[in-house]
Amino acid sequence: MGDFLFIYRGGDNGAGTPEQMQKRMQSWTSWLKGLGEKGHIKDLGNPLDPAGKVVKGSAKTVTDGPFAEAKDLVGGYTLVQTKDLAHAAELAKGCPIFDAGGSVEVRPIMKM
């Protein structure tokens, strides 16, 4: 068993009617509940606010951000536990973000 991070990128960022937003939220709730019932959820994580700051370089310059293209903007994360990277990627295929044009980056958590 290993720990993997699902990083949610892009998607529609809350666009649509209240009914469409409710339907999307129900899809997310269902998908995450299913992962939890199968013992894969280690930490639900949370959606991320689009505001933020970026600190970079040796001068540690602080700028407003993150200003990435909408398709690249990280919107949230979930920590899951599964047997291997291939299985984690397979589980990610059920994510509702794909219906909104987004993506899921699946990353193994290194043991230190």
C-alpha angles and dihedrals in degrees: 000000000000141000120247134184120223107206112195115214132185122342127141096304096222098316121152141048122320088255092054092048090049091051091050091049090051090051091052092046092050094047094047092044089054092051090049094049089054091051097249101117113094096163125000091213118199141256112268125234111242091233121088149123131255120215114193148154132031089290088056091228114193118215135169113264168024089236104173127140110282090249090059099042113116108234101177148322145227129201112221135181121217142143099269147338094274091055091047090052090049091052090049090060089076093060114124091221089085090067088061097046096260133127141223120225110205115205130178116232109232118230111235 
